[in-house]
Amino acid sequence: MLQISNTVIISDWEIELTAIRAQGSGGQNVNKVSSAIHLRFDIRRSSLPQIYKEKMLALSDSRISNDGVIIIKSQSFRTQEKNKQDALERLKSLIKSTMVVHKKRKETKPTKNSQRKRLDSKKKHSQTKAMRGRIV
């Protein structure tokens, strides 16, 4: 069971965890032990609230397939248990990130003083460059 918030909980039957062999170096164990975890989570079949589903399906994330399945591969740790926890945490953070409401940007104009300072610095810079010219 994965708890996203106080009201949203994902059951174990909704998350498909598969142990696979990790890539990369790892000595003799890498060919024998399946320590990497492949997590699959079907958004459409899940018991998440409808607003979560809509926002997650609207994401343009490479981990979400066209069928609406989240696929996370975790192989950064040597043990299967740590990789499983890592994959579940990454799923949890992905789901939480969809519900973050970003503030609208409020357009502002530069102040008179900042405009004056900018023009003064431009004048000073142009005078400095003009002084570098050839003396006639």
Backbone as a printed PyTorch tensor [residue, N CA C, xyz], in Angstrom:
tensor([[[  0.8470,  -1.1760,   0.0000],
         [  0.0000,   0.0000,   0.0000],
         [  0.8890,   1.2350,   0.0000]],

        [[  0.6140,   2.1650,  -0.9220],
         [  1.3910,   3.3840,  -1.0850],
         [  0.4950,   4.5730,  -0.7830]],

        [[  0.8480,   5.3430,   0.2410],
         [  0.0250,   6.4760,   0.6440],
         [  0.5480,   7.7420,  -0.0140]],

        [[ -0.2840,   8.3580,  -0.8490],
         [  0.0810,   9.5790,  -1.5570],
         [ -0.2370,  10.7950,  -0.7010]],

        [[ -1.4440,  10.8280,  -0.1320],
         [ -1.8560,  11.9160,   0.7680],
         [ -2.7630,  11.3100,   1.8370]],

        [[ -3.3930,  12.1650,   2.6180],
         [ -4.2730,  11.6610,   3.6790],
         [ -5.4630,  10.8890,   3.1210]],

        [[ -5.9180,  11.2840,   1.9450],
         [ -7.1170,  10.6550,   1.3860],
         [ -6.8180,   9.6990,   0.2330]],

        [[ -5.6740,   9.8420,  -0.4270],
         [ -5.3610,   9.0370,  -1.6110],
         [ -4.3660,   7.9360,  -1.2470]],

        [[ -4.7890,   6.6960,  -1.4680],
         [ -3.9540,   5.5260,  -1.1850],
         [ -4.0200,   4.5860,  -2.3830]],

        [[ -2.8540,   4.0780,  -2.7720],
         [ -2.7890,   3.1140,  -3.8790],
         [ -2.5800,   1.7320,  -3.2840]],

        [[ -3.4270,   0.7940,  -3.6630],
         [ -3.3180,  -0.5800,  -3.1700],
         [ -2.1710,  -1.3050,  -3.8630]],

        [[ -1.7260,  -2.4010,  -3.2360],
         [ -0.6230,  -3.1870,  -3.7840],
         [ -0.9800,  -3.8540,  -5.1020]],

        [[ -2.2480,  -4.2400,  -5.2990],
         [ -2.6430,  -4.9410,  -6.5180],
         [ -2.5810,  -4.0350,  -7.7470]],

        [[ -2.5600,  -2.7200,  -7.5450],
         [ -2.5180,  -1.7790,  -8.6660],
         [ -1.1090,  -1.5830,  -9.2140]],

        [[ -0.1020,  -1.9060,  -8.4110],
         [  1.2960,  -1.7040,  -8.8010],
         [  1.9080,  -3.0530,  -9.1410]],

        [[  2.4490,  -3.1610, -10.3330],
         [  3.0880,  -4.4000, -10.7730],
         [  4.6050,  -4.2250, -10.6740]],

        [[  5.2250,  -5.0080,  -9.7970],
         [  6.6720,  -4.9570,  -9.5990],
         [  7.3030,  -6.2240, -10.1540]],

        [[  8.3270,  -6.0650, -10.9880],
         [  9.0240,  -7.2030, -11.5830],
         [ 10.5120,  -7.0370, -11.3260]],

        [[ 11.1560,  -8.1070, -10.8720],
         [ 12.6010,  -8.0710, -10.6570],
         [ 13.2980,  -8.4690, -11.9520]],

        [[ 14.2570,  -7.6330, -12.3600],
         [ 15.0240,  -7.9110, -13.5730],
         [ 16.5060,  -7.7450, -13.2660]],

        [[ 17.3300,  -8.2260, -14.1630],
         [ 18.7690,  -8.0800, -13.9570],
         [ 19.1950,  -6.6630, -14.3040]],

        [[ 20.0210,  -6.1000, -13.4480],
         [ 20.4850,  -4.7260, -13.6460],
         [ 21.5370,  -4.6730, -14.7350]],

        [[ 21.6690,  -3.4990, -15.3510],
         [ 22.6830,  -3.2880, -16.3730],
         [ 23.9610,  -2.7940, -15.7190]],

        [[ 25.0240,  -2.7710, -16.4730],
         [ 26.2620,  -2.1720, -16.0190],
         [ 27.1250,  -3.1100, -15.2160]],

        [[ 28.1770,  -2.5330, -14.6370],
         [ 29.1460,  -3.3320, -13.9030],
         [ 28.5900,  -3.7480, -12.5540]],

        [[ 29.0520,  -4.8560, -12.0740],
         [ 28.5900,  -5.3500, -10.7790],
         [ 29.3090,  -6.6270, -10.4110]],

        [[ 30.3250,  -6.9550, -11.1790],
         [ 31.0980,  -8.1480, -10.8620],
         [ 30.3710,  -9.4200, -11.2500]],

        [[ 30.6440, -10.4870, -10.5120],
         [ 30.0800, -11.7920, -10.8370],
         [ 28.5770, -11.8510, -10.5800]],

        [[ 28.0920, -11.0540,  -9.6420],
         [ 26.6750, -11.1050,  -9.2640],
         [ 25.7420, -10.5690, -10.3300]],

        [[ 26.2300,  -9.6830, -11.1940],
         [ 25.3370,  -8.9860, -12.1150],
         [ 24.6030,  -9.9450, -13.0590]],

        [[ 25.2160, -11.0830, -13.3910],
         [ 24.5760, -12.0320, -14.2980],
         [ 23.6900, -13.0500, -13.5890]],

        [[ 23.7590, -13.0910, -12.2530],
         [ 23.0160, -14.1150, -11.5030],
         [ 21.8090, -13.5570, -10.7550]],

        [[ 21.9610, -12.3410, -10.2190],
         [ 20.9640, -11.8060,  -9.2920],
         [ 20.0980, -10.7580,  -9.9910]],

        [[ 18.7950, -10.8720,  -9.8250],
         [ 17.8670,  -9.8820, -10.3810],
         [ 17.5980,  -8.8250,  -9.3220]],

        [[ 18.4120,  -7.7800,  -9.3220],
         [ 18.2940,  -6.7660,  -8.2730],
         [ 17.5620,  -5.5110,  -8.7350]],

        [[ 17.4430,  -5.3000, -10.0300],
         [ 16.7280,  -4.1270, -10.5290],
         [ 15.2220,  -4.3740, -10.4690]],

        [[ 14.4680,  -3.2900, -10.3630],
         [ 13.0050,  -3.3860, -10.2680],
         [ 12.3750,  -2.6300, -11.4330]],

        [[ 11.4020,  -3.2670, -12.0490],
         [ 10.6230,  -2.6840, -13.1350],
         [  9.2090,  -2.4850, -12.6070]],

        [[  8.7940,  -1.2360, -12.4240],
         [  7.4780,  -0.9180, -11.8630],
         [  6.5450,  -0.4870, -12.9850]],

        [[  5.3470,  -1.0400, -12.9850],
         [  4.3190,  -0.6620, -13.9520],
         [  3.0580,  -0.2720, -13.1750]],

        [[  2.4830,   0.8700, -13.5550],
         [  1.2770,   1.3670, -12.8950],
         [  0.3330,   1.8870, -13.9640]],

        [[ -0.8190,   1.2340, -14.0990],
         [ -1.8140,   1.6220, -15.0940],
         [ -2.6860,   2.7340, -14.5080]],

        [[ -2.6010,   3.9110, -15.1020],
         [ -3.3310,   5.0760, -14.5800],
         [ -4.8350,   4.8860, -14.7470]],

        [[ -5.2610,   4.3960, -15.8970],
         [ -6.6950,   4.2810, -16.1810],
         [ -7.3820,   3.2450, -15.2820]],

        [[ -6.7040,   2.1410, -14.9600],
         [ -7.2990,   1.0840, -14.1270],
         [ -7.1760,   1.3660, -12.6370]],

        [[ -6.4320,   2.3960, -12.2700],
         [ -6.1530,   2.6470, -10.8570],
         [ -7.3720,   3.2160, -10.1320]],

        [[ -7.2650,   3.2230,  -8.8090],
         [ -8.3520,   3.7540,  -7.9790],
         [ -8.1100,   5.2100,  -7.6040]],

        [[ -7.2320,   5.8840,  -8.3440],
         [ -6.9710,   7.3040,  -8.0820],
         [ -8.2070,   8.1340,  -8.4080]],

        [[ -8.3770,   9.2780,  -7.7510],
         [ -9.4880,  10.1740,  -8.1140],
         [ -9.3550,  10.6340,  -9.5710]],

        [[-10.4680,  10.9680, -10.1720],
         [-10.5040,  11.3010, -11.5960],
         [ -9.5990,  12.4780, -11.9490]],

        [[ -9.5040,  13.4670, -11.0760],
         [ -8.6690,  14.6410, -11.3700],
         [ -7.1920,  14.2610, -11.4520]],

        [[ -6.7590,  13.3190, -10.6050],
         [ -5.3760,  12.8270, -10.6590],
         [ -5.1300,  12.1540, -12.0110]],

        [[ -6.0700,  11.3080, -12.4130],
         [ -5.9210,  10.5760, -13.6730],
         [ -5.8120,  11.5280, -14.8570]],

        [[ -6.6960,  12.5250, -14.8940],
         [ -6.7030,  13.4690, -16.0050],
         [ -5.3890,  14.2300, -16.0900]],

        [[ -4.9120,  14.7040, -14.9450],
         [ -3.6710,  15.4870, -14.9510],
         [ -2.4630,  14.6260, -15.3030]],

        [[ -2.4600,  13.3730, -14.8480],
         [ -1.3270,  12.5030, -15.1450],
         [ -1.3150,  12.0950, -16.6130]],

        [[ -2.4780,  11.8450, -17.1860],
         [ -2.5380,  11.4840, -18.5990],
         [ -2.1970,  12.6730, -19.4960]],

        [[ -2.3780,  13.8880, -18.9950],
         [ -2.0550,  15.0890, -19.7700],
         [ -0.5620,  15.4060, -19.7410]],

        [[  0.1810,  14.7920, -18.8150],
         [  1.6190,  15.0430, -18.7240],
         [  2.3400,  14.5410, -19.9670]],

        [[  3.3880,  15.2500, -20.3630],
         [  4.2260,  14.7710, -21.4650],
         [  5.5350,  14.2520, -20.8710]],

        [[  5.4340,  13.1560, -20.1540],
         [  6.5660,  12.5400, -19.4650],
         [  6.9520,  11.2670, -20.2070]],

        [[  8.2490,  11.0490, -20.3600],
         [  8.7030,   9.8730, -21.1010],
         [  8.4170,   8.5750, -20.3540]],

        [[  8.1560,   8.6560, -19.0530],
         [  7.8500,   7.4530, -18.2720],
         [  6.4140,   6.9910, -18.4510]],

        [[  5.5660,   7.8260, -19.0370],
         [  4.1610,   7.4760, -19.2460],
         [  3.9750,   7.0740, -20.7060]],

        [[  3.5210,   5.8360, -20.9360],
         [  3.3420,   5.3400, -22.3010],
         [  2.0430,   5.8840, -22.8950]],

        [[  1.8530,   5.6220, -24.1750],
         [  0.6270,   6.0710, -24.8670],
         [ -0.6110,   5.3920, -24.3140]],

        [[ -0.4430,   4.2060, -23.7220],
         [ -1.5640,   3.4710, -23.1440],
         [ -1.9420,   3.9710, -21.7630]],

        [[ -1.1880,   4.9270, -21.2170],
         [ -1.4700,   5.4490, -19.8890],
         [ -0.8660,   4.5990, -18.7830]],

        [[  0.2660,   3.9540, -19.0750],
         [  0.9440,   3.1230, -18.0870],
         [  2.2620,   3.7970, -17.6990]],

        [[  2.4660,   3.9850, -16.4070],
         [  3.7270,   4.5390, -15.9230],
         [  4.7170,   3.3920, -15.7840]],

        [[  5.8920,   3.5570, -16.3820],
         [  6.9370,   2.5430, -16.3080],
         [  8.1680,   3.1770, -15.6730]],

        [[  8.5710,   2.6360, -14.5260],
         [  9.7430,   3.1420, -13.8090],
         [ 10.7170,   1.9920, -13.6150]],

        [[ 11.9780,   2.2270, -13.9940],
         [ 13.0170,   1.2170, -13.8010],
         [ 13.9960,   1.7460, -12.7660]],

        [[ 14.2050,   0.9590, -11.7110],
         [ 15.1090,   1.3660, -10.6440],
         [ 16.2200,   0.3440, -10.5130]],

        [[ 17.4660,   0.8070, -10.6950],
         [ 18.6040,  -0.1010, -10.5990],
         [ 19.8160,   0.5780,  -9.9750]],

        [[ 19.5760,   1.6410,  -9.2050],
         [ 20.7030,   2.3920,  -8.6540],
         [ 21.2990,   1.7640,  -7.3980]],

        [[ 20.5920,   0.8430,  -6.7720],
         [ 21.0980,   0.2040,  -5.5520],
         [ 21.4470,  -1.2570,  -5.8270]],

        [[ 22.2100,  -1.8570,  -4.9260],
         [ 22.6380,  -3.2470,  -5.1100],
         [ 21.5840,  -4.2520,  -4.6690]],

        [[ 20.6990,  -3.8300,  -3.7530],
         [ 19.7030,  -4.7810,  -3.2590],
         [ 18.3480,  -4.5280,  -3.9020]],

        [[ 17.6030,  -5.5980,  -4.0420],
         [ 16.2790,  -5.5320,  -4.6460],
         [ 15.3290,  -4.6900,  -3.7900]],

        [[ 15.4390,  -4.8290,  -2.4820],
         [ 14.5390,  -4.1050,  -1.5720],
         [ 14.7220,  -2.5860,  -1.6850]],

        [[ 15.9770,  -2.1330,  -1.7410],
         [ 16.2290,  -0.6900,  -1.8710],
         [ 15.7410,  -0.1700,  -3.2120]],

        [[ 15.9350,  -0.9620,  -4.2630],
         [ 15.4460,  -0.5510,  -5.5770],
         [ 13.9210,  -0.4940,  -5.6090]],

        [[ 13.2750,  -1.4070,  -4.9020],
         [ 11.8090,  -1.4090,  -4.8210],
         [ 11.3260,  -0.1390,  -4.1210]],

        [[ 11.9640,   0.2100,  -3.0010],
         [ 11.5870,   1.4280,  -2.2740],
         [ 11.8260,   2.6670,  -3.1350]],

        [[ 12.9320,   2.6760,  -3.8620],
         [ 13.2580,   3.8020,  -4.7330],
         [ 12.2030,   3.9670,  -5.8230]],

        [[ 11.7970,   2.8630,  -6.4420],
         [ 10.7880,   2.9190,  -7.5070],
         [  9.4530,   3.4230,  -6.9640]],

        [[  9.0700,   2.9470,  -5.7860],
         [  7.8010,   3.3860,  -5.1850],
         [  7.8540,   4.8740,  -4.8230]],

        [[  8.9940,   5.3360,  -4.3200],
         [  9.1370,   6.7560,  -3.9860],
         [  9.0670,   7.6180,  -5.2430]],

        [[  9.6680,   7.1460,  -6.3290],
         [  9.6300,   7.8970,  -7.5760],
         [  8.2180,   7.9600,  -8.1380]],

        [[  7.4650,   6.8820,  -7.9960],
         [  6.0590,   6.8830,  -8.4140],
         [  5.2570,   7.8720,  -7.5650]],

        [[  5.4990,   7.8380,  -6.2730],
         [  4.7990,   8.7360,  -5.3430],
         [  5.0940,  10.2020,  -5.6790]],

        [[  6.3620,  10.5240,  -5.9380],
         [  6.7140,  11.9140,  -6.2490],
         [  6.1340,  12.3530,  -7.5920]],

        [[  6.0480,  11.4230,  -8.5570],
         [  5.4400,  11.7510,  -9.8490],
         [  3.9640,  12.0770,  -9.6800]],

        [[  3.2650,  11.2700,  -8.8870],
         [  1.8330,  11.5070,  -8.6690],
         [  1.6140,  12.8080,  -7.9000]],

        [[  2.4470,  13.0550,  -6.8860],
         [  2.3110,  14.2920,  -6.1080],
         [  2.6010,  15.5280,  -6.9550]],

        [[  3.5640,  15.4140,  -7.8720],
         [  3.9500,  16.5790,  -8.6830],
         [  2.8290,  17.0290,  -9.6120]],

        [[  1.9380,  16.1120,  -9.9740],
         [  0.8430,  16.5050, -10.8630],
         [ -0.1710,  17.4030, -10.1620]],

        [[ -0.2650,  17.2850,  -8.8540],
         [ -1.2670,  18.0540,  -8.1250],
         [ -0.7460,  19.3850,  -7.5820]],

        [[  0.5070,  19.7200,  -7.8690],
         [  1.0610,  20.9970,  -7.4250],
         [  0.4830,  22.1060,  -8.2880]],

        [[ -0.0830,  23.1190,  -7.6600],
         [ -0.6670,  24.2430,  -8.3770],
         [  0.3670,  25.3610,  -8.4110]],

        [[  0.7600,  25.7530,  -9.6250],
         [  1.7550,  26.8040,  -9.7810],
         [  1.0730,  28.1640,  -9.7640]],

        [[  1.7430,  29.1420,  -9.1490],
         [  1.2050,  30.4900,  -9.1010],
         [  1.2730,  31.1230, -10.4820]],

        [[  0.2620,  31.9210, -10.7990],
         [  0.2740,  32.6640, -12.0420],
         [  1.2650,  33.8150, -11.9010]],

        [[  2.0140,  34.0670, -12.9690],
         [  2.9760,  35.1550, -12.9350],
         [  2.2410,  36.4740, -13.1120]],

        [[  2.5580,  37.4150, -12.2270],
         [  1.9370,  38.7220, -12.2750],
         [  2.8870,  39.6530, -13.0320]],

        [[  2.4270,  40.2050, -14.1430],
         [  3.2920,  41.0660, -14.9380],
         [  3.5370,  42.3760, -14.2120]],

        [[  4.7910,  42.8100, -14.2330],
         [  5.1590,  44.0770, -13.5980],
         [  5.9790,  44.9040, -14.5690]],

        [[  6.0220,  46.1890, -14.3250],
         [  6.8270,  47.0850, -15.1460],
         [  8.0450,  47.5180, -14.3310]],

        [[  9.1640,  47.8000, -15.0060],
         [ 10.3260,  48.2750, -14.2550],
         [ 10.0490,  49.6660, -13.6750]],

        [[ 10.6210,  49.9150, -12.5250],
         [ 10.4070,  51.2140, -11.8720],
         [ 11.1650,  52.3040, -12.6330]],

        [[ 10.7620,  53.5560, -12.4060],
         [ 11.4120,  54.6970, -13.0660],
         [ 12.8930,  54.7470, -12.6940]],

        [[ 13.1770,  54.4760, -11.4070],
         [ 14.5560,  54.5450, -10.9380],
         [ 15.4130,  53.4750, -11.6090]],

        [[ 14.8710,  52.2640, -11.7620],
         [ 15.6550,  51.2010, -12.3940],
         [ 15.8920,  51.5070, -13.8700]],

        [[ 14.9190,  52.1330, -14.5260],
         [ 15.0910,  52.5150, -15.9280],
         [ 16.1750,  53.5810, -16.0590]],

        [[ 16.1530,  54.5510, -15.1380],
         [ 17.1430,  55.6280, -15.1560],
         [ 18.5490,  55.0780, -14.9240]],

        [[ 18.6710,  54.1510, -13.9530],
         [ 19.9750,  53.5440, -13.6550],
         [ 20.4970,  52.7710, -14.8590]],

        [[ 19.6190,  52.0660, -15.5420],
         [ 20.0220,  51.2850, -16.7070],
         [ 20.5470,  52.1990, -17.8080]],

        [[ 19.8340,  53.2970, -18.0710],
         [ 20.2620,  54.2280, -19.1200],
         [ 21.5690,  54.9220, -18.7440]],

        [[ 21.7260,  55.2590, -17.4620],
         [ 22.9740,  55.8890, -17.0010],
         [ 24.1630,  54.9560, -17.1960]],

        [[ 23.9610,  53.6720, -16.8760],
         [ 25.0680,  52.7200, -17.0280],
         [ 25.4050,  52.5230, -18.5150]],

        [[ 24.3850,  52.5840, -19.3790],
         [ 24.6300,  52.4620, -20.8130],
         [ 25.4230,  53.6640, -21.3290]],

        [[ 25.0700,  54.8510, -20.8350],
         [ 25.7970,  56.0600, -21.2520],
         [ 27.2530,  55.9930, -20.8020]],

        [[ 27.4460,  55.5640, -19.5760],
         [ 28.7980,  55.4710, -19.0250],
         [ 29.6230,  54.4640, -19.8170]],

        [[ 29.0030,  53.3430, -20.1540],
         [ 29.6980,  52.2960, -20.9080],
         [ 30.0670,  52.8030, -22.3010]],

        [[ 29.1580,  53.5540, -22.9570],
         [ 29.4370,  54.0690, -24.3020],
         [ 30.5350,  55.1300, -24.2550]],

        [[ 30.5660,  55.9500, -23.1980],
         [ 31.6300,  56.9450, -23.0540],
         [ 32.9780,  56.2620, -22.8760]],

        [[ 33.0060,  55.1810, -22.0910],
         [ 34.2430,  54.4390, -21.8790],
         [ 34.7460,  53.8810, -23.2040]],

        [[ 33.8520,  53.3520, -24.0200],
         [ 34.2420,  52.7820, -25.3140],
         [ 34.6710,  53.8790, -26.2740]],

        [[ 34.0030,  55.0300, -26.2050],
         [ 34.3680,  56.1470, -27.0880],
         [ 35.7760,  56.6670, -26.7730]],

        [[ 36.1700,  56.6080, -25.5230],
         [ 37.5020,  57.0610, -25.1070],
         [ 38.5890,  56.1340, -25.6400]],

        [[ 38.2330,  54.9060, -26.0140],
         [ 39.2130,  53.9510, -26.5260],
         [ 39.5430,  54.2000, -27.9930]],

        [[ 38.7990,  55.0680, -28.6030],
         [ 38.9850,  55.3080, -30.0500],
         [ 40.3040,  56.0010, -30.3620]],

        [[ 40.5720,  56.1150, -31.6580],
         [ 41.8130,  56.7360, -32.1270],
         [ 41.7510,  58.2440, -31.9250]],

        [[ 42.8300,  58.8190, -31.4510],
         [ 42.9070,  60.2750, -31.2180],
         [ 43.3310,  60.9270, -32.5350]],

        [[ 42.5690,  61.9430, -32.9570],
         [ 42.8520,  62.5720, -34.2410],
         [ 43.5480,  63.8800, -34.0420]]])
